[in-house]
Amino acid sequence: MNNMQPGCTLHDRTGVSALGVLGAQAPGASGPLLPEIWMQDGAKRVEQALARLLCAEDDGETELMAAMRYATLHGGKRTRALLCLAAGALADTPAHMLDDVGAAIEMMHACTLVHDDLPAMDDDVLRRGLPTVHVKFGEATAILVGDALQAHAFLTLASLDAPGDTRIALVRELAQAVSAEGGAASGQAMDLSLVGKHVELDRIVAMHRMKSGALVRASVRMGALCAIAEDAAHAALYSALDRYSACFGLALQVVDDILDATADTATLGKTPGKDAAAQKPTCVSIMGLQAAHQFVLDLLRDAGEAIAPLGSRAERLAQILQRANAYLFKHAPCA
């Protein structure tokens, strides 16, 4: 990663151009891969998979399933599912399999958000512009929603129409992403422990890589694992994907830090300014807005460079970087 420099420029720093494939044809494709089309279609298919997989009716005495559907089916950019779909395109993985894997990832993501919003955690009352689950359904139900969504995510992966080795690899990958061993649980614990403290940037980066970055990494790897075994023959591929996801996952969280400090509720879909109010150290509070903005640009560029050797197979992963870059300049332009 390049050293962070103050200020920012408006030319494309994502590294996507290094691929030389944006708008090009993928192997076996009949025309250009238009990002707005495949992303909209992919998000829609994952949404449909979520609605299908979370279809059990409540017993009339509880609102658990209704609350689970509320937590998952009311908006969201589906970035993690799209990363899974984009990585799956590396090997032309069947769409129906990727849809269910993407849905499982989104269930797990929703689980982390529901728990993150709880009063004992970040204590937020808004998520995606709507009341958080504990506000609408009560704190006890919200805890159960997170627990049940995690279980349903693993049930979905265990029930895939795929070889046993593949299902085991996917379950292991998702479990690792939310575990206490470098996953979301350990990241959340570190986040809580840093409140009110003055810490170095590397501590914040380490926390971000666990709390949110680990699930991003799993999303990319799971898309590839659907059809490509992680073995010696594919070591270079997984190394490239891991570097890509490490950079992109951290970039997403730094963008979140920037928006928390600069955006309004309509843009965020949640309460802005909470990090400062809660005395939580962030990349922005440590680096300043301009340096944090440049940090994101450097990370997106490095992510693009990581997948450049993969050529046109990685076009969809490159297009996700391009979308992130556009989102940054639209919602958090550098002053």
Kinemage of the C-alpha trace (Angstrom):
@kinemage 1
@onewidth
@group {chain A} dominant
@subgroup {mainchain}
@vectorlist {calphas} color= white
{ca met a 1} P 0.000 0.000 0.000
{ca asn a 2} L 1.321 3.447 -0.832
{ca asn a 3} L 1.937 6.002 1.864
{ca met a 4} L -1.064 8.188 2.652
{ca gln a 5} L -0.754 11.732 1.376
{ca pro a 6} L -2.940 14.717 2.304
{ca gly a 7} L -5.430 16.055 -0.202
{ca cys a 8} L -7.098 14.177 -3.020
{ca thr a 9} L -7.571 14.292 -6.743
{ca leu a 10} L -10.626 13.589 -8.837
{ca his a 11} L -9.139 11.289 -11.447
{ca asp a 12} L -9.726 7.549 -11.251
{ca arg a 13} L -7.435 6.089 -8.586
{ca thr a 14} L -9.137 2.706 -8.309
{ca gly a 15} L -6.658 0.811 -10.446
{ca val a 16} L -9.572 -0.525 -12.462
{ca ser a 17} L -8.130 0.918 -15.663
{ca ala a 18} L -5.096 -1.307 -15.193
{ca leu a 19} L -7.296 -4.268 -15.993
{ca gly a 20} L -8.074 -2.889 -19.403
{ca val a 21} L -11.363 -4.786 -19.367
{ca leu a 22} L -14.138 -2.451 -18.296
{ca gly a 23} L -16.858 -2.859 -20.853
{ca ala a 24} L -15.047 -5.761 -22.474
{ca gln a 25} L -16.536 -9.165 -23.079
{ca ala a 26} L -15.989 -11.933 -20.597
{ca pro a 27} L -15.254 -15.409 -21.900
{ca gly a 28} L -18.443 -16.878 -23.290
{ca ala a 29} L -20.346 -13.594 -23.013
{ca ser a 30} L -22.379 -12.309 -25.935
{ca gly a 31} L -21.878 -8.630 -25.125
{ca pro a 32} L -20.419 -6.122 -22.712
{ca leu a 33} L -20.945 -6.661 -19.012
{ca leu a 34} L -22.845 -3.551 -17.998
{ca pro a 35} L -22.326 -3.081 -14.264
{ca glu a 36} L -25.653 -1.407 -13.575
{ca ile a 37} L -27.484 -4.338 -15.181
{ca trp a 38} L -25.732 -7.282 -13.543
{ca met a 39} L -25.631 -5.567 -10.149
{ca gln a 40} L -29.346 -4.747 -10.209
{ca asp a 41} L -30.171 -8.230 -11.453
{ca gly a 42} L -27.886 -9.867 -8.894
{ca ala a 43} L -29.277 -7.851 -5.991
{ca lys a 44} L -32.824 -8.683 -7.108
{ca arg a 45} L -32.065 -12.400 -7.305
{ca val a 46} L -30.481 -12.412 -3.854
{ca glu a 47} L -33.493 -10.523 -2.505
{ca gln a 48} L -35.759 -13.194 -3.963
{ca ala a 49} L -33.595 -15.925 -2.452
{ca leu a 50} L -33.833 -14.261 0.959
{ca ala a 51} L -37.620 -14.029 0.691
{ca arg a 52} L -37.784 -17.710 -0.268
{ca leu a 53} L -35.390 -18.924 2.428
{ca leu a 54} L -37.007 -16.870 5.182
{ca cys a 55} L -40.560 -17.904 4.437
{ca ala a 56} L -41.624 -19.887 7.499
{ca glu a 57} L -44.693 -18.438 9.174
{ca asp a 58} L -44.725 -17.418 12.822
{ca asp a 59} L -46.747 -19.567 15.172
{ca gly a 60} L -49.183 -16.762 15.919
{ca glu a 61} L -47.656 -16.091 19.315
{ca thr a 62} L -44.340 -14.557 18.279
{ca glu a 63} L -43.063 -12.125 15.653
{ca leu a 64} L -39.675 -13.774 15.212
{ca met a 65} L -39.866 -14.586 11.502
{ca ala a 66} L -41.503 -11.253 10.729
{ca ala a 67} L -38.667 -9.532 12.537
{ca met a 68} L -36.082 -11.638 10.668
{ca arg a 69} L -37.606 -10.625 7.348
{ca tyr a 70} L -37.743 -7.011 8.491
{ca ala a 71} L -34.030 -7.135 9.272
{ca thr a 72} L -33.071 -8.570 5.880
{ca leu a 73} L -35.637 -7.493 3.276
{ca his a 74} L -35.910 -3.754 3.862
{ca gly a 75} L -33.163 -2.236 1.754
{ca gly a 76} L -29.402 -2.464 1.669
{ca lys a 77} L -26.918 -2.260 -1.193
{ca arg a 78} L -26.199 -6.023 -1.043
{ca thr a 79} L -22.514 -5.273 -1.475
{ca arg a 80} L -21.350 -8.511 0.144
{ca ala a 81} L -23.684 -10.656 -1.925
{ca leu a 82} L -22.557 -8.842 -5.076
{ca leu a 83} L -18.928 -9.513 -4.159
{ca cys a 84} L -19.829 -13.201 -3.909
{ca leu a 85} L -21.544 -13.118 -7.292
{ca ala a 86} L -18.640 -11.234 -8.853
{ca ala a 87} L -16.079 -13.737 -7.552
{ca gly a 88} L -18.325 -16.585 -8.685
{ca ala a 89} L -18.122 -15.199 -12.215
{ca leu a 90} L -14.436 -16.158 -12.214
{ca ala a 91} L -15.515 -19.730 -12.942
{ca asp a 92} L -19.041 -19.344 -14.346
{ca thr a 93} L -20.603 -20.736 -11.169
{ca pro a 94} L -24.337 -21.508 -11.585
{ca ala a 95} L -26.420 -18.473 -10.681
{ca his a 96} L -28.841 -20.354 -8.429
{ca met a 97} L -25.998 -21.551 -6.228
{ca leu a 98} L -24.456 -18.098 -5.965
{ca asp a 99} L -27.859 -16.602 -5.151
{ca asp a 100} L -28.300 -18.856 -2.127
{ca val a 101} L -24.717 -18.348 -0.959
{ca gly a 102} L -25.177 -14.598 -1.369
{ca ala a 103} L -28.398 -14.813 0.637
{ca ala a 104} L -26.607 -16.691 3.429
{ca ile a 105} L -23.948 -13.981 3.529
{ca glu a 106} L -26.617 -11.275 3.711
{ca met a 107} L -28.343 -13.127 6.567
{ca met a 108} L -25.069 -13.145 8.464
{ca his a 109} L -24.473 -9.482 7.663
{ca ala a 110} L -27.971 -8.635 8.924
{ca cys a 111} L -27.242 -10.618 12.088
{ca thr a 112} L -24.171 -8.494 12.801
{ca leu a 113} L -26.105 -5.278 12.142
{ca val a 114} L -29.021 -6.222 14.394
{ca his a 115} L -26.661 -7.049 17.232
{ca asp a 116} L -24.463 -4.008 16.530
{ca asp a 117} L -27.500 -1.716 16.883
{ca leu a 118} L -28.475 -3.070 20.319
{ca pro a 119} L -28.350 -0.727 23.322
{ca ala a 120} L -25.478 -2.736 24.819
{ca met a 121} L -23.455 -2.266 21.624
{ca asp a 122} L -23.691 0.853 19.421
{ca asp a 123} L -27.231 1.702 20.573
{ca asp a 124} L -28.683 3.013 17.303
{ca val a 125} L -32.343 3.666 16.573
{ca leu a 126} L -32.119 3.835 12.764
{ca arg a 127} L -30.884 1.378 10.151
{ca arg a 128} L -31.435 1.884 6.407
{ca gly a 129} L -33.756 4.746 7.228
{ca leu a 130} L -36.072 2.602 9.359
{ca pro a 131} L -36.351 1.917 13.090
{ca thr a 132} L -33.810 -0.689 14.149
{ca val a 133} L -35.081 -4.150 15.015
{ca his a 134} L -34.885 -3.675 18.771
{ca val a 135} L -36.829 -0.411 18.487
{ca lys a 136} L -39.609 -1.972 16.411
{ca phe a 137} L -39.826 -5.433 17.970
{ca gly a 138} L -38.127 -5.122 21.354
{ca glu a 139} L -34.623 -5.914 22.544
{ca ala a 140} L -35.255 -9.574 23.377
{ca thr a 141} L -36.674 -10.279 19.917
{ca ala a 142} L -33.755 -8.454 18.302
{ca ile a 143} L -31.268 -10.706 20.091
{ca leu a 144} L -33.194 -13.760 18.899
{ca val a 145} L -33.351 -12.356 15.359
{ca gly a 146} L -29.574 -12.149 15.217
{ca asp a 147} L -29.189 -15.640 16.617
{ca ala a 148} L -31.762 -17.110 14.218
{ca leu a 149} L -30.347 -15.358 11.151
{ca gln a 150} L -26.927 -16.803 11.926
{ca ala a 151} L -28.440 -20.276 12.206
{ca his a 152} L -30.403 -19.851 8.963
{ca ala a 153} L -27.254 -18.719 7.163
{ca phe a 154} L -25.498 -21.958 8.066
{ca leu a 155} L -28.612 -24.039 7.292
{ca thr a 156} L -28.701 -22.449 3.846
{ca leu a 157} L -25.086 -23.368 3.142
{ca ala a 158} L -25.495 -26.890 4.529
{ca ser a 159} L -28.503 -27.447 2.232
{ca leu a 160} L -26.853 -26.317 -1.006
{ca asp a 161} L -26.987 -28.583 -4.034
{ca ala a 162} L -23.207 -28.920 -4.038
{ca pro a 163} L -20.541 -31.497 -3.168
{ca gly a 164} L -19.978 -32.058 0.532
{ca asp a 165} L -16.436 -30.675 0.435
{ca thr a 166} L -17.733 -27.464 -1.093
{ca arg a 167} L -20.445 -27.057 1.533
{ca ile a 168} L -17.954 -27.662 4.338
{ca ala a 169} L -15.551 -25.092 2.886
{ca leu a 170} L -18.328 -22.496 2.646
{ca val a 171} L -19.574 -23.119 6.184
{ca arg a 172} L -16.029 -22.911 7.547
{ca glu a 173} L -15.378 -19.667 5.667
{ca leu a 174} L -18.505 -17.948 6.964
{ca ala a 175} L -17.958 -19.195 10.510
{ca gln a 176} L -14.402 -17.862 10.504
{ca ala a 177} L -15.644 -14.464 9.349
{ca val a 178} L -17.819 -13.958 12.429
{ca ser a 179} L -15.699 -15.841 14.968
{ca ala a 180} L -13.657 -14.671 17.934
{ca glu a 181} L -10.543 -15.604 15.968
{ca gly a 182} L -10.099 -12.596 13.727
{ca gly a 183} L -13.774 -12.286 12.831
{ca ala a 184} L -16.653 -9.923 13.520
{ca ala a 185} L -17.045 -10.979 17.159
{ca ser a 186} L -13.461 -10.128 18.029
{ca gly a 187} L -13.704 -6.913 16.009
{ca gln a 188} L -16.830 -5.833 17.876
{ca ala a 189} L -15.177 -6.609 21.200
{ca met a 190} L -12.170 -4.493 20.246
{ca asp a 191} L -14.447 -1.686 19.055
{ca leu a 192} L -16.156 -1.563 22.448
{ca ser a 193} L -12.825 -1.683 24.283
{ca leu a 194} L -11.458 1.367 22.426
{ca val a 195} L -14.255 3.777 23.335
{ca gly a 196} L -12.892 6.926 24.950
{ca lys a 197} L -9.271 5.960 24.365
{ca his a 198} L -6.511 7.546 22.312
{ca val a 199} L -5.138 4.827 20.069
{ca glu a 200} L -2.826 4.510 17.096
{ca leu a 201} L -4.177 4.152 13.582
{ca asp a 202} L -2.987 0.562 13.287
{ca arg a 203} L -5.327 -0.457 16.140
{ca ile a 204} L -8.304 1.057 14.320
{ca val a 205} L -7.282 -0.638 11.074
{ca ala a 206} L -6.948 -3.993 12.856
{ca met a 207} L -10.401 -3.557 14.398
{ca his a 208} L -11.979 -2.646 11.044
{ca arg a 209} L -10.372 -5.646 9.346
{ca met a 210} L -12.089 -7.922 11.852
{ca lys a 211} L -15.391 -6.201 12.542
{ca ser a 212} L -16.408 -5.646 8.910
{ca gly a 213} L -13.489 -6.658 6.718
{ca ala a 214} L -13.599 -10.337 7.647
{ca leu a 215} L -17.090 -10.769 6.197
{ca val a 216} L -16.072 -8.935 3.031
{ca arg a 217} L -13.135 -11.322 2.670
{ca ala a 218} L -15.428 -14.294 3.206
{ca ser a 219} L -17.894 -12.979 0.623
{ca val a 220} L -15.222 -12.885 -2.072
{ca arg a 221} L -13.697 -16.205 -1.116
{ca met a 222} L -17.085 -17.952 -0.900
{ca gly a 223} L -17.960 -16.859 -4.409
{ca ala a 224} L -14.771 -18.486 -5.674
{ca leu a 225} L -15.071 -21.551 -3.421
{ca cys a 226} L -18.396 -22.428 -5.032
{ca ala a 227} L -16.485 -23.729 -8.037
{ca ile a 228} L -12.733 -23.429 -7.407
{ca ala a 229} L -11.041 -25.437 -4.673
{ca glu a 230} L -8.452 -23.633 -2.602
{ca asp a 231} L -5.400 -25.759 -3.331
{ca ala a 232} L -1.849 -25.377 -4.543
{ca ala a 233} L -3.000 -25.041 -8.146
{ca his a 234} L -5.105 -21.998 -7.261
{ca ala a 235} L -2.853 -20.394 -4.659
{ca ala a 236} L -2.156 -17.336 -6.807
{ca leu a 237} L -5.873 -16.786 -7.419
{ca tyr a 238} L -6.774 -16.855 -3.735
{ca ser a 239} L -3.805 -14.659 -2.869
{ca ala a 240} L -5.067 -12.047 -5.339
{ca leu a 241} L -8.615 -12.300 -3.999
{ca asp a 242} L -7.434 -11.970 -0.403
{ca arg a 243} L -5.438 -8.829 -1.200
{ca tyr a 244} L -8.409 -7.398 -3.101
{ca ser a 245} L -10.851 -8.067 -0.286
{ca ala a 246} L -8.466 -6.832 2.433
{ca cys a 247} L -8.147 -3.489 0.657
{ca phe a 248} L -11.785 -3.203 -0.338
{ca gly a 249} L -13.145 -4.275 3.044
{ca leu a 250} L -11.049 -1.673 4.842
{ca ala a 251} L -12.026 0.975 2.286
{ca leu a 252} L -15.720 0.338 2.961
{ca gln a 253} L -15.270 0.920 6.675
{ca val a 254} L -13.199 4.072 6.225
{ca val a 255} L -15.936 5.409 3.928
{ca asp a 256} L -18.398 4.632 6.724
{ca asp a 257} L -16.211 6.615 9.137
{ca ile a 258} L -16.147 9.537 6.691
{ca leu a 259} L -19.908 9.494 6.177
{ca asp a 260} L -20.576 9.304 9.904
{ca ala a 261} L -18.645 12.537 10.264
{ca thr a 262} L -20.012 14.360 7.205
{ca ala a 263} L -23.307 12.939 5.915
{ca asp a 264} L -26.911 13.474 6.965
{ca thr a 265} L -29.444 10.886 8.089
{ca ala a 266} L -30.966 10.596 4.608
{ca thr a 267} L -27.624 9.607 3.106
{ca leu a 268} L -26.558 7.312 5.924
{ca gly a 269} L -29.904 5.700 6.675
{ca lys a 270} L -28.818 5.790 10.313
{ca thr a 271} L -27.911 8.363 12.932
{ca pro a 272} L -24.907 10.480 11.870
{ca gly a 273} L -22.230 11.735 14.243
{ca lys a 274} L -22.547 8.760 16.596
{ca asp a 275} L -18.837 7.932 16.590
{ca ala a 276} L -17.854 11.364 17.877
{ca ala a 277} L -20.745 11.461 20.342
{ca ala a 278} L -19.714 8.085 21.738
{ca gln a 279} L -16.015 9.077 21.821
{ca lys a 280} L -15.113 6.241 19.460
{ca pro a 281} L -11.755 6.618 17.732
{ca thr a 282} L -12.014 6.269 13.957
{ca cys a 283} L -9.806 6.729 10.938
{ca val a 284} L -11.313 10.193 10.505
{ca ser a 285} L -10.721 11.285 14.105
{ca ile a 286} L -7.106 10.121 13.913
{ca met a 287} L -6.184 11.066 10.334
{ca gly a 288} L -8.531 13.894 9.477
{ca leu a 289} L -11.043 13.953 6.619
{ca gln a 290} L -8.678 14.653 3.728
{ca ala a 291} L -6.159 11.988 4.702
{ca ala a 292} L -8.968 9.468 5.296
{ca his a 293} L -10.387 10.261 1.862
{ca gln a 294} L -6.985 9.704 0.285
{ca phe a 295} L -6.597 6.492 2.267
{ca val a 296} L -9.782 5.156 0.633
{ca leu a 297} L -8.502 6.078 -2.834
{ca asp a 298} L -5.220 4.293 -2.159
{ca leu a 299} L -7.031 1.204 -0.909
{ca leu a 300} L -9.309 1.060 -3.944
{ca arg a 301} L -6.315 1.447 -6.235
{ca asp a 302} L -4.449 -1.327 -4.449
{ca ala a 303} L -7.516 -3.577 -4.688
{ca gly a 304} L -7.614 -3.010 -8.440
{ca glu a 305} L -3.931 -3.790 -8.766
{ca ala a 306} L -4.427 -7.029 -6.850
{ca ile a 307} L -6.845 -8.463 -9.414
{ca ala a 308} L -5.196 -6.984 -12.508
{ca pro a 309} L -3.334 -10.247 -13.241
{ca leu a 310} L -6.667 -12.095 -13.384
{ca gly a 311} L -7.626 -10.202 -16.519
{ca ser a 312} L -11.175 -10.114 -17.864
{ca arg a 313} L -12.341 -12.872 -15.526
{ca ala a 314} L -12.245 -10.320 -12.712
{ca glu a 315} L -14.211 -7.661 -14.564
{ca arg a 316} L -17.138 -7.718 -12.176
{ca leu a 317} L -14.879 -7.387 -9.156
{ca ala a 318} L -13.287 -4.391 -10.882
{ca gln a 319} L -16.671 -2.846 -11.561
{ca ile a 320} L -17.527 -3.016 -7.861
{ca leu a 321} L -14.419 -0.932 -7.177
{ca gln a 322} L -15.542 1.554 -9.779
{ca arg a 323} L -18.960 1.841 -8.124
{ca ala a 324} L -17.338 2.375 -4.719
{ca asn a 325} L -15.175 5.121 -6.144
{ca ala a 326} L -18.219 6.860 -7.663
{ca tyr a 327} L -20.138 6.509 -4.376
{ca leu a 328} L -17.299 8.141 -2.461
{ca phe a 329} L -17.175 11.188 -4.692
{ca lys a 330} L -20.985 11.520 -4.753
{ca his a 331} L -21.629 11.248 -1.032
{ca ala a 332} L -18.317 12.289 0.510
{ca pro a 333} L -16.498 14.601 -1.909
{ca cys a 334} L -13.108 15.786 -0.757
{ca ala a 335} L -13.206 19.392 0.487
